[in-house]
Amino acid sequence: MAEHLGDRLGRLRRLSDLTQDGLAERSGVSVDVIRKLEQKRKHSARLPTLHHLARGLGVELTALLGDPPGVPSNGEADPPQLVAVRRAIMPPLFAPPPEPQGVERLSLSLVRGEIAKGWTLYHDADFASLMEVLPGIIADARLLAAIGNDAQRSGGQAVLGKALQLGGHLAIRLGKTDLALSALEHAMRAAEQSSDPLLAPMISNSVAWNYQRQNRLYDASRLAVHAADGVERDHGVTAAGVRVWGGLLMSAATSAARSGDYDTANDMMVTAEKATGLLRKLPPPHDSKMLSVFNRSSVRIERVRLAVQHGRPEEALGLAKGMRLSKDTPPSWRTWLLLDVARAHTDTANAEGAVKALESLRRIAPGWMRHHTLAVSVVNDLWAGANHPPGLRKLAEFLGVGAQ
């Protein structure tokens, strides 16, 4: 069973030697909200509230969030799989250059295929499997970046940058934001020596996400806007350029929303959604799996999420109604949509609608759901209500909450 948000909040508050009143004063969050969270009378909080609490506690947002599967920063030694990922991202100092053994079996297309499969594992939230294969992927990419003529090394730097970007995303999901930033800095250096002009702005988007997780919302927004302006200027007439630009605009919108400026965020999202129409008029990119996720479905899913997080459940349900997901939308985005729809139904006292969305979520991503604190909090809220529709008890038993 996932740890309750209130348990994490209380533990972090005590470690910071703060009373509930003291945390309220430092964070700007009412003591009533803090008390209800710690007493588990309130099972979730809006994302801007969590940012304020994290800032008041002096911790990263990841300390309060419960993204699966999560590796807590509890002082314990990293497991061997994570140590191997660390060594791949940051080779030992004074390590000799990679030996060109087995180079005859390598090619850019082969390693790009390995990276694409790695991103599939990431979007499926199969982080354990990704940790197993990622060190080998990075090693292969690092070798390609070090051999051959200038053009071959430039291509190798491109796959190395993409492999390290994947490592950065994995580290963020594991709650290791400093490791993520190191991976993304290495990825940016590779991108600057690569043959892919869109790789650096894509990595900038990843860095902006990492900044968001560290409560560096101003830095995240400024980076995303700067990179988006460059892409729009230099690559705005290609499908690949539109996708990268759109992903950056969505990132900037998310930073604005987490800063409490929902109206600016929503304006950016509406602009992004309109821009997805350009993709139907342009030749498709050569390799979409290596590009930012950006289509009408992804923008609409993000708009639903922001509306839910800012206490606008009716608006969220209106945005989600009748949505048909684009075929290139990763499965992980559908899981988020179902969870946000369940939250919105719960907030509008529609227990039947919430249970229906949660049952769909359990069918397509049971492991992801079991470890996610937002799913636990939604079921807790439903169980605390007077209406227990069919299916709720099974969901509560599956998550190990409420129905004991």
C-alpha positions as CSV (number, residue, x, y, z in Angstrom):
1,M,0.0,0.0,0.0
2,A,1.3,3.5,-0.9
3,E,2.1,5.9,1.9
4,H,-0.6,8.4,2.5
5,L,0.2,12.0,1.7
6,G,-0.6,13.0,5.3
7,D,1.9,10.6,6.6
8,R,4.6,12.1,4.4
9,L,3.6,15.6,5.2
10,G,3.7,15.0,9.0
11,R,7.1,13.2,8.8
12,L,8.7,15.9,6.7
13,R,7.2,18.6,9.0
14,R,8.6,17.0,12.1
15,L,12.0,16.5,10.4
16,S,12.0,20.3,9.7
17,D,11.2,20.9,13.4
18,L,8.0,22.8,12.5
19,T,4.6,22.8,14.2
20,Q,1.5,22.8,12.0
21,D,1.1,26.5,12.7
22,G,4.7,27.1,11.8
23,L,4.4,25.3,8.5
24,A,1.2,27.2,7.7
25,E,3.1,30.5,8.3
26,R,6.1,29.5,6.1
27,S,4.1,27.9,3.3
28,G,1.0,30.2,3.1
29,V,-1.2,27.1,3.3
30,S,-4.0,27.2,6.0
31,V,-3.4,25.3,9.1
32,D,-6.8,23.7,8.7
33,V,-5.7,22.1,5.4
34,I,-2.4,20.9,6.9
35,R,-4.3,19.4,9.9
36,K,-6.9,17.7,7.7
37,L,-4.1,16.2,5.5
38,E,-2.1,14.9,8.5
39,Q,-5.3,13.5,10.2
40,K,-6.2,11.8,6.9
41,R,-9.5,13.6,6.8
42,K,-8.3,15.0,3.5
43,H,-6.6,12.6,1.1
44,S,-5.3,14.9,-1.6
45,A,-4.3,18.5,-2.3
46,R,-4.1,20.7,-5.4
47,L,-0.7,20.9,-7.1
48,P,-0.2,24.6,-6.3
49,T,-0.9,23.8,-2.6
50,L,1.7,21.0,-2.7
51,H,4.3,23.3,-4.2
52,H,3.7,25.8,-1.4
53,L,4.0,23.1,1.2
54,A,7.2,21.7,-0.3
55,R,8.6,25.3,-0.4
56,G,7.7,25.8,3.3
57,L,9.3,22.5,4.2
58,G,12.4,23.2,2.2
59,V,12.1,19.9,0.2
60,E,11.6,19.0,-3.4
61,L,8.1,18.4,-4.7
62,T,9.0,14.7,-5.2
63,A,9.1,14.3,-1.4
64,L,5.3,15.0,-1.3
65,L,4.2,13.4,-4.6
66,G,3.7,9.7,-5.0
67,D,4.6,8.9,-8.6
68,P,5.1,5.2,-9.1
69,P,7.1,3.3,-8.2
70,G,9.3,6.0,-6.5
71,V,12.6,5.4,-4.7
72,P,12.5,7.4,-1.5
73,S,15.6,9.4,-0.4
74,N,15.8,7.7,2.9
75,G,19.6,7.4,3.3
76,E,19.6,3.7,2.3
77,A,22.1,2.5,-0.4
78,D,20.9,2.5,-3.9
79,P,19.9,-0.9,-5.3
80,P,22.5,-2.4,-7.8
81,Q,20.2,-1.7,-10.8
82,L,20.2,2.0,-10.0
83,V,24.0,2.0,-9.3
84,A,24.5,0.6,-12.8
85,V,22.3,3.4,-14.2
86,R,24.4,6.0,-12.3
87,R,27.6,4.5,-13.7
88,A,26.3,4.6,-17.2
89,I,25.2,8.2,-16.9
90,M,28.3,9.3,-15.1
91,P,31.3,7.0,-15.9
92,P,34.0,6.8,-13.3
93,L,36.5,9.5,-13.3
94,F,39.7,8.8,-15.3
95,A,37.9,5.8,-16.9
96,P,39.6,4.7,-20.2
97,P,37.7,5.4,-23.4
98,P,35.2,2.7,-24.5
99,E,36.8,-0.3,-26.2
100,P,35.5,-0.7,-29.8
101,Q,34.8,-4.4,-29.2
102,G,31.6,-5.5,-30.9
103,V,31.3,-2.3,-32.8
104,E,30.6,-4.3,-36.0
105,R,27.3,-5.3,-34.6
106,L,26.3,-1.7,-33.8
107,S,24.6,0.8,-36.1
108,L,22.7,4.0,-35.6
109,S,19.4,2.3,-36.6
110,L,20.0,-0.5,-34.2
111,V,20.7,1.8,-31.2
112,R,17.8,4.1,-32.2
113,G,15.6,1.0,-32.1
114,E,17.0,0.1,-28.6
115,I,16.2,3.6,-27.4
116,A,12.7,3.5,-28.9
117,K,12.0,0.3,-27.0
118,G,13.4,1.9,-23.8
119,W,11.0,4.8,-24.2
120,T,8.2,2.3,-24.6
121,L,9.2,0.7,-21.3
122,Y,9.2,4.2,-19.7
123,H,5.7,5.1,-21.0
124,D,4.5,1.7,-19.7
125,A,5.9,2.6,-16.3
126,D,8.0,-0.5,-16.4
127,F,10.9,1.2,-14.7
128,A,12.4,-2.0,-13.3
129,S,12.9,-3.4,-16.8
130,L,14.2,-0.1,-18.1
131,M,16.8,0.0,-15.3
132,E,18.0,-3.4,-16.5
133,V,18.5,-2.4,-20.1
134,L,19.4,1.3,-20.0
135,P,23.1,0.9,-19.0
136,G,23.7,-1.2,-22.1
137,I,21.8,1.3,-24.3
138,I,23.9,4.2,-23.0
139,A,27.1,2.2,-23.4
140,D,26.2,1.4,-27.1
141,A,25.4,5.0,-27.8
142,R,28.5,6.2,-26.1
143,L,30.6,3.9,-28.3
144,L,28.9,5.1,-31.5
145,A,29.6,8.7,-30.4
146,A,33.4,8.0,-30.1
147,I,34.2,6.2,-33.3
148,G,34.1,6.8,-37.1
149,N,34.4,10.0,-39.1
150,D,32.9,13.3,-38.1
151,A,29.5,12.6,-39.6
152,Q,29.4,9.2,-37.9
153,R,30.4,10.6,-34.6
154,S,27.8,13.4,-35.0
155,G,25.1,10.8,-35.5
156,G,26.4,8.9,-32.5
157,Q,26.2,12.0,-30.4
158,A,22.5,12.3,-31.4
159,V,21.7,8.8,-30.1
160,L,23.8,9.4,-27.0
161,G,21.9,12.5,-26.2
162,K,18.6,10.7,-26.6
163,A,19.7,7.8,-24.5
164,L,20.9,10.2,-21.7
165,Q,17.6,12.1,-22.0
166,L,15.8,8.8,-21.3
167,G,18.1,8.3,-18.3
168,G,17.1,11.7,-17.0
169,H,13.4,10.9,-17.3
170,L,13.9,7.6,-15.5
171,A,15.8,9.4,-12.7
172,I,13.0,11.9,-12.3
173,R,10.4,9.2,-12.0
174,L,12.6,7.5,-9.4
175,G,12.7,10.7,-7.3
176,K,16.4,11.3,-8.1
177,T,16.2,14.8,-9.5
178,D,19.9,15.6,-9.0
179,L,20.9,12.5,-11.0
180,A,18.3,13.5,-13.6
181,L,19.9,17.0,-14.0
182,S,23.3,15.4,-14.4
183,A,22.0,13.1,-17.1
184,L,20.3,15.9,-18.9
185,E,23.4,18.1,-18.7
186,H,25.4,15.3,-20.3
187,A,22.6,14.9,-22.9
188,M,22.8,18.6,-23.7
189,R,26.5,18.4,-24.4
190,A,26.0,15.5,-26.7
191,A,23.1,17.3,-28.4
192,E,25.4,20.3,-29.1
193,Q,27.8,18.0,-31.0
194,S,25.1,16.1,-32.7
195,S,23.4,16.1,-36.2
196,D,19.9,16.7,-34.7
197,P,19.0,20.4,-34.4
198,L,15.9,19.7,-32.4
199,L,17.5,17.5,-29.8
200,A,18.8,20.4,-27.6
201,P,15.3,22.0,-27.3
202,M,13.8,18.6,-26.5
203,I,16.3,18.1,-23.7
204,S,15.5,21.7,-22.5
205,N,11.9,20.5,-22.1
206,S,13.1,17.6,-20.0
207,V,15.3,20.0,-17.9
208,A,12.2,22.3,-17.4
209,W,10.2,19.3,-16.1
210,N,13.1,18.5,-13.7
211,Y,13.0,22.1,-12.5
212,Q,9.3,21.8,-11.9
213,R,9.9,18.8,-9.7
214,Q,12.4,20.9,-7.7
215,N,10.0,23.8,-7.2
216,R,12.1,26.0,-9.6
217,L,9.0,27.1,-11.5
218,Y,10.4,30.4,-12.7
219,D,13.5,28.6,-14.1
220,A,11.3,26.0,-15.7
221,S,9.0,28.5,-17.4
222,R,11.8,30.7,-18.6
223,L,13.8,27.8,-20.1
224,A,10.7,26.4,-21.9
225,V,9.7,29.7,-23.4
226,H,13.2,30.5,-24.5
227,A,13.6,27.1,-26.2
228,A,10.1,27.3,-27.8
229,D,10.9,30.7,-29.3
230,G,14.1,29.3,-30.9
231,V,12.2,26.3,-32.4
232,E,9.4,28.4,-33.7
233,R,11.9,30.7,-35.4
234,D,14.1,28.1,-36.9
235,H,11.9,25.0,-37.4
236,G,8.3,26.1,-37.2
237,V,7.4,25.0,-40.7
238,T,8.1,21.3,-40.1
239,A,6.0,18.7,-38.3
240,A,9.0,17.8,-36.1
241,G,9.5,21.4,-35.2
242,V,5.8,21.9,-34.4
243,R,5.8,18.9,-32.1
244,V,8.9,20.1,-30.2
245,W,7.6,23.6,-30.0
246,G,4.2,22.4,-28.8
247,G,5.8,20.2,-26.1
248,L,7.7,23.2,-24.8
249,L,4.6,25.4,-24.8
250,M,2.8,22.8,-22.8
251,S,5.7,22.7,-20.3
252,A,5.6,26.5,-19.9
253,A,1.8,26.3,-19.3
254,T,2.3,23.7,-16.6
255,S,4.8,25.9,-14.8
256,A,2.4,28.8,-14.9
257,A,-0.4,26.6,-13.5
258,R,1.8,25.3,-10.7
259,S,2.6,28.9,-9.9
260,G,-1.1,29.5,-9.4
261,D,-1.7,31.3,-12.7
262,Y,-4.4,29.1,-14.2
263,D,-5.6,31.7,-16.7
264,T,-2.2,32.1,-18.4
265,A,-1.7,28.4,-18.4
266,N,-5.1,27.8,-20.0
267,D,-4.4,30.4,-22.7
268,M,-1.1,28.7,-23.5
269,M,-2.9,25.3,-23.7
270,V,-5.6,26.6,-26.0
271,T,-2.9,28.1,-28.3
272,A,-1.1,24.7,-28.3
273,E,-4.3,22.8,-29.1
274,K,-5.0,25.1,-32.0
275,A,-1.5,24.5,-33.3
276,T,-2.0,20.7,-33.5
277,G,-4.1,21.4,-36.6
278,L,-0.9,22.3,-38.4
279,L,0.3,18.7,-38.1
280,R,-2.5,17.5,-40.4
281,K,-1.2,19.8,-43.1
282,L,2.5,19.0,-42.9
283,P,4.4,15.8,-44.0
284,P,4.8,13.5,-40.9
285,P,8.3,13.4,-39.2
286,H,10.7,10.7,-40.2
287,D,10.8,9.0,-36.7
288,S,8.0,10.2,-34.5
289,K,9.2,7.9,-31.6
290,M,12.2,10.1,-31.0
291,L,10.2,13.3,-30.8
292,S,8.1,15.1,-28.1
293,V,4.6,13.8,-27.6
294,F,2.4,16.5,-29.1
295,N,-1.0,16.0,-30.6
296,R,-4.6,17.2,-29.9
297,S,-5.1,14.3,-27.5
298,S,-1.9,15.1,-25.4
299,V,-2.9,18.7,-25.2
300,R,-6.4,17.9,-24.2
301,I,-5.2,15.4,-21.6
302,E,-3.0,18.1,-20.1
303,R,-5.8,20.6,-20.0
304,V,-8.0,18.1,-18.2
305,R,-5.2,17.6,-15.6
306,L,-4.7,21.3,-15.0
307,A,-8.5,21.8,-14.6
308,V,-8.7,19.0,-12.0
309,Q,-5.6,20.3,-10.1
310,H,-7.1,23.7,-9.9
311,G,-10.5,22.7,-8.6
312,R,-12.5,22.9,-11.9
313,P,-13.9,19.4,-12.1
314,E,-16.9,20.4,-14.4
315,E,-14.5,22.0,-16.8
316,A,-12.2,18.9,-16.7
317,L,-15.1,16.6,-17.5
318,G,-16.3,18.8,-20.3
319,L,-12.8,18.7,-21.9
320,A,-12.6,14.9,-21.5
321,K,-16.0,14.2,-22.9
322,G,-16.0,12.3,-26.2
323,M,-12.2,12.4,-26.4
324,R,-10.6,10.0,-28.9
325,L,-7.0,9.4,-28.3
326,S,-4.6,9.8,-31.3
327,K,-2.8,6.5,-32.2
328,D,0.6,8.0,-31.3
329,T,-0.5,8.9,-27.7
330,P,1.5,6.7,-25.3
331,P,-0.5,4.4,-23.0
332,S,0.8,6.2,-19.9
333,W,-1.1,9.3,-21.0
334,R,-4.4,7.4,-21.1
335,T,-3.8,6.2,-17.5
336,W,-3.3,9.8,-16.3
337,L,-6.5,10.8,-18.1
338,L,-8.6,8.1,-16.5
339,L,-7.2,9.0,-13.1
340,D,-7.9,12.7,-13.6
341,V,-11.5,11.9,-14.8
342,A,-12.0,9.7,-11.7
343,R,-10.8,12.6,-9.5
344,A,-13.2,15.0,-11.3
345,H,-16.2,12.7,-10.9
346,T,-15.3,12.4,-7.2
347,D,-15.2,16.1,-6.8
348,T,-18.6,16.5,-8.4
349,A,-20.1,13.7,-6.1
350,N,-20.5,11.3,-9.1
351,A,-19.3,8.1,-7.4
352,E,-20.6,5.9,-10.2
353,G,-18.6,7.8,-12.8
354,A,-15.5,7.8,-10.7
355,V,-15.7,4.0,-10.1
356,K,-16.2,3.4,-13.9
357,A,-13.1,5.4,-14.7
358,L,-11.1,3.6,-12.0
359,E,-12.2,0.2,-13.2
360,S,-11.0,1.0,-16.7
361,L,-7.7,2.2,-15.1
362,R,-7.3,-1.1,-13.2
363,R,-7.8,-3.1,-16.4
364,I,-5.1,-1.3,-18.4
365,A,-2.5,-0.4,-15.7
366,P,-3.1,-2.4,-12.5
367,G,0.5,-2.1,-11.3
368,W,0.7,1.6,-12.0
369,M,-2.6,2.1,-10.2
370,R,-1.7,0.1,-7.1
371,H,1.4,2.2,-6.4
372,H,-0.1,5.6,-7.2
373,T,-1.1,7.7,-4.2
374,L,-3.7,9.8,-6.1
375,A,-5.6,6.6,-7.0
376,V,-5.5,5.6,-3.3
377,S,-6.7,9.0,-2.2
378,V,-9.6,9.0,-4.7
379,V,-10.8,5.6,-3.5
380,N,-10.4,6.7,0.1
381,D,-12.6,9.7,-0.7
382,L,-15.2,7.5,-2.4
383,W,-15.3,5.1,0.5
384,A,-15.8,7.9,3.0
385,G,-18.9,9.0,1.1
386,A,-22.4,7.7,1.6
387,N,-22.8,6.2,-1.9
388,H,-20.9,3.0,-2.5
389,P,-21.6,2.0,-6.1
390,P,-21.0,-1.5,-7.4
391,G,-17.3,-2.1,-7.9
392,L,-16.0,0.3,-5.2
393,R,-15.4,-2.5,-2.7
394,K,-13.3,-4.5,-5.1
395,L,-11.2,-1.4,-6.0
396,A,-10.7,-0.6,-2.3
397,E,-9.6,-4.2,-1.6
398,F,-7.3,-4.1,-4.6
399,L,-5.6,-1.0,-3.3
400,G,-5.7,-2.1,0.3
401,V,-7.5,0.9,1.6
402,G,-10.9,1.9,3.1
403,A,-12.6,-1.5,3.0
404,Q,-10.7,-3.3,5.8
